[in-house]
Amino acid sequence: MEIEKTNLPGLLVIKPRVFEDSRGYFFESYNEKKYLEHGLEYTFVQDNESLSAYGSIRGLHYQLEPHAQTKLVRVITGKIFDVAADIRKNSPTFGQWHGTELSEKNKKQMLIPRGFAHGFSVLSESTIVFYKCDDFYHPESERGIHYQDESLNIDWKIDPKKAIISEKDKKLPDLANADMNF
């Protein structure tokens, strides 16, 4: 497993070792022992999966403390542009974001620690996204930031005219007005 540090402390891109032959491929999508060897100590308690059509933008989502979540995100089929924005108020990279293409082909994963808002755009006809969380979904702690927040200026790699956004996400506040306790 290769670990790539990003420009945002704690946000990592993980590339598992993939074994391919004429039958297909095999890889460990998660191995607690290997994570611990790299100093990544997480206990994942919930797995989530979503199916989304091309042009869908989901996010930016997070949960407030004490129910914040670390997420380990990967793509089973298709391709996304996965985005994490640092919303830790005392972080030197507060308000900055990082995006990485995750796909069924590259098998990369993004480890998004607590204190980050997360979202993604779907770049293929359809995509199945799978992610592990280190805390349970807690509806009362759920928050978000508008995907078009001008201070973040995220390029979602989707033509805005083709973007599919939920009504809930359209109503999210910008970063300056979002609830945060990190």
N, C-alpha and C positions, 0 to 999 in steps of 0.2 A: 504494500500500500504506500502510495506517495502522498505526502501532505504538502499542499501549496498554501503558504500564508498570503493573505491579501493585504491591501493597504489599510484595512480596518482591523485593529487588534482583536483577536479572538475569532474572527470570521475566517473559516478555512475551506478550501476546495480539496476534496479527497478523491484520489484516483486509485481504485482498487486494482489489484493484480488480476488480469483476466487470462484464462487459459482457453485457447481456441484450437479446434481441430475440425476435421471433416464432419463431425457430428453436431457441432455448434460451439457453445462456450460454457464455461463455469467460472464463477467468482464468488467470493465471500462479500456480501453486501454489508455485513456488520460482523465484527469479531471483538467482543469485549476485551479479551486478553491483549490484542494488538492495539486497541485504543489506549488501554492502561499503559502499555509500553511507551506510548507517545505522550503520556501525561494527560490524556483526555478521559476524565473521570465523570461519566454520565450513567445514570440508571434510567433507561427508557421504559416508559410505562404505558404508552398508547401508540398505536400505529394508525395512520390515516391514509386514505387513497381517494383521489379525485379523477374524474374523466372530464376533459374540457375540449371544446371545439376550437379550431383555428381562430385567432383574433381575440380569444378570451383573455382578459387581464383580471387576475385575482389578487386583491391586496390593495394596500399594504396593511397587514394584520399583525397583531401582537396581543398579549395578555399582560395586565398589570401584575406587579408583585402583590401578594406572595404567590401568585399563580402563573408567573411568567414561564415561558417554555423555551428550552433549547430544542432545535429541530435538526434532524439529519434528513435532507431532502434528496431524492433521486427520481429518475424517470424510468418507467417500465417500458412504455411504448411512446414514440413520438419525440418531440423536441420542445424545450421551453427556454426562455431567457429568465433565469432565476435572479432575483434582486433582494438584497438585504440593506437596510438603511440603519445607521447607528443612531439610536435615540437615547443614549446614555448621556444625561445632561452634563456630567463632568468629564466626558471623554474628549480628548483633543481632536477626535474625528467626528464629533457630534454633527448630525445633519449631512454627513457624507454617505454615499451609497456605493455598492459594488454589485456588478452583474456578471453572471457566468452562464454560458450555454450548457445546459444539461440535456443529454439525449440518450436514447436507447443504444446508440452507436458508441458514444464516448464513455458511457457508464460512470461519468463523474458524479460526485455528490457534493452538496454544500452543507457544512456544519454551521448552523446559525445559532449563536449563543443568546441567552437572555439579554434583553436590552436592545434588541434589533427588531425592526418592523420587517415583515417578509411579504413578498409578492412575486408573481410570475406572469409572463405572457406566453401564450401558446403559438409556436412558430410552425407547427405541422398541422395536417388536416385534423387530427385529434391526438390527444396525449393523455396518458395515464401517469399521474404523479403519485408517488408513495413517500411518506415521511414518518419518521419516528419522533416522539415527543417525550421529554423528561418530566412532564407534569400533565395532569388530565385537563381536558377542556373544561373551562369554568366560565359559563356565559356572562356572569356579572362582571368578570374581569376583562372581557373581550373589548378591544379598542382597535382603532385603525387610523390611517392617514390617507388622504385623497391621493389617488394614483397620479394625478396631474399637478401635484403641489409644485408651484413655481420655484420655491427655494431649493427643492431637490433636483428638479429639471431632469427627470429620468427619461432616457430614450428606451422605450419598451420594444423597439424593433418591429412595431406594428403600425400600419397606416391608421391614423386616428379615425378615419371614416369607416374602417372595418373593425374597430375595437368593439368587443362585447363586454359590457360592464354590468354587474348586478345593481339593482336599485339601491341596495344597502351600501355598496361601495361608492356609488355616486354621491352619497350624502355624507361621506366621511370628512372630517375637518382637515385643514392644512396642518403642517408640522407646528407652526406657531401657536395653534389653538388646540392641539391634541393633548389628552390626558397622558401624562408620563410620570412614573415614580421610580426611575432607575438611577 
